[in-house]
Amino acid sequence: MPMKPQPMKKPDVTPAPAPVKKGPAPIQPIRGMRDILPAEASYWKKLYREAEQLSEDYGYERIETPVLEETALYVRGVGKQTDIVEKEMYSFDTAGGEHVSLRPEGTAPIMRSYIHHGMLNRPQPVKLWYWSPMFRHDRPQSGRYREFWQFGCESLGDDDPVLDAQMAFLAWKTLKNAGVESVVQINSIGTLESRANYKNALVAYFRTKRHKLSEDDKKRLVKNPLRLLDSKEPEMQELKAEAPQIMDWLDEDSKAHFMQVLEYLDEAGVSYQLDPYLVRGLDYYTMTVFEVTPVSDNADVAKLALGGGGRYDGLAELLGSGRPVPACGFALGIERVVTRMKEAMPDLGAPEKRDVFVAQLGEQGRKKAFAIFEELRGSGIRAAEALSKKAIKAQMEIANKMGAKWAVIIGQKEVLDGTAIVRDMDAGTQEIVDARKVVQEIKKKLGKE
Ligand code: HAM
């Protein structure tokens, strides 16, 4: 059958020109790791600003923990049998004999930092936020990288359900403010005890169906039976529908806690759905767990989580706090959110327009232009320049591309006269002004005076 011609996809960046001279082959980025190029910067900037604004308005303080930690932190905190610890960590031994890992997620190190710095003795909850790179040696595919960034909030030292709700709210609201509509998928997995009883019921049920399970799911049945619930195998979907549901195994306190979380979400108008199969892939969770998925007609897009979180009341003791520290939090995956932002706001990527372009001719003109540019910039005017260019024509083309309404032009003559030309780029008219009054003149023209 003849192949249907595929529409050409526009590459994100201009491919590098073929090398003319022979020499060593260019170095490639490491698989699963990517450059964040200027074309994406405006999306990152907007998302960072929304994240910072919301976290700080809600009383979260910025924290940054080291990229390298002792491997034991993640083995104990995230869990030996999780995908992250079993398969995805970048772990190595240092020359000094330390066993270390690149940070695969932010929650365990933040709890380590909380314990290490005695934050247990501060008024609780201690509320922290971060925006940091994470590393997981996962199979690279769409929306899955080996280095990726997370924005997250953690509230440590308080078990009130209003905080669980605040976490889901902040994840959802950050996305909303960044132009991305989402739904919170939410569940409760109860206390460790109620979960242990549920696990037994689940194992008993799936043992009777063992012959229908894939090899991977058979392994999960032995090692981490809760993960059977988020198995993607097609035959699992029917089996899951008949499986015991965690809600029926929750103790009264967990149920009451969860009901309150939902009431707060109702009150705040958060769009959410109950998902009885949501268990999450990290071992530290207790009670509330949630994921945030985008609203999309495309089923593949709609199921790729933009973020996840929940309560983790047992983590602190696993890390040696010596006393319970109830806590909850969430993290959003920045790359995945940015992909959705690009769809929702394609124009945000366009270069920012400038009000004035400073052009120059000749060495003396260039020196003067160098100073005038800084004068304009320092007075809050959005100016642009191309000081390394010599030809006026090339400079005017750049000015047009940048959408500058005005140009300030300084040549040899203007330097000698102590003047500057101010050109209306649309009308093509120009006037001569006193060089000392250029800023004032431009401000007037821009209505800034
Ligand atoms: P997580 O679900 O493993 O949770 O990751 C949170 C988000 O990070 C995911 O929903 C996804 O958007 C993004 N993400 C994860 N892996 C990748 C990857 N390989 N490539 C691109 N994006 C990725 C945590 O990490 C928990 N620490 C969240 C949390 C905070 N729970 C409580 N507090």
Residues whose N, C-alpha, C, O or C-beta is under 5 A from the ligand:
A	BS01	HAM	E105 G106 T107 R136 D138 G143 R144 Y145 F148 G152 C153 A305 L306 G307 G308 G309 G310 C328 G329 F330 A331 L332 G333 R336
